[in-house]
Amino acid sequence: MLVRAGLLTSTIEGLPSPKHARLSELLYASEVEPRILELLPALVLKRKPLVRAARRLPEDLAAVVEAVRHGRPLPSFRGVPPDKYLPWVERLGRAGRGRAVPRSFRLEPDDLRRLRELKERTGAASQTEVLREALAAYERSLPD
């Protein structure tokens, strides 16, 4: 499943390649292939369809998932330090752009109207994408 998804490679030909795996199977396989433990928090957070989880995650995996979601200090996961699993969370999360950080801004009703109109006129995926493009255009307009 992980080879099929392009997340890991294997030198063994003819391995079965299901579309998804049970969490218990992945934990069992991680005893032979420890790189699976590096991927597991990212899979649970960002690629849920690939992992069929039990109703409750194991306590240590749940702690990692909660810490990542809420920006808390990151614990090790079954001997895997955060600097090994966090890059996978970022890679799988937003196509290489890293984790989004929520911010609140107070905008005037006219600003919101302009955002909606620009989204429609430009064909942007979201109002956030309009703001990203506007920031990039503003940066390009500044002298070096």
Phi, psi and omega in degrees: 000317181287327176291315179301322180282355179079019183267327176229160175243160180219146175267356181270124179275151173076018176292142174298144184228077178290165179285333180211168180221155175285147178303319180298324178293319179295320178295321178294315180295333181293343176291332178265322182238092185297340179299338178298324179295328177294325183276332191305313178301320179294320179297316180294321181283318193244342181227055185306323181297339180282338185241121174268103184267152172294172180303323180238134176287153172304148186305317182292322178290320178298322179295319179295313181300315179296319180297317179294313181301321188255010177066029179272169175303136187269126176277162171290155179239105179050045178089356180264118181288157181304327182291350176266322183266334182297321176302328178290322178299315180291319181295316181281338187287309189219045175050049175083359182272352180089179183281135177284144179244120182291141177222152177243134177230146176263111182250148175287155177306324179293324177296318179296320177299315180298320177298314179299315181295317179296324177299314180293315183293324183268344183075020179297153181290332183201170175293328176297320178296324176299315180296320178298315180296321179295319177297317179296318179295321178297316178299319180296331183280345181283143176292152180291000000 
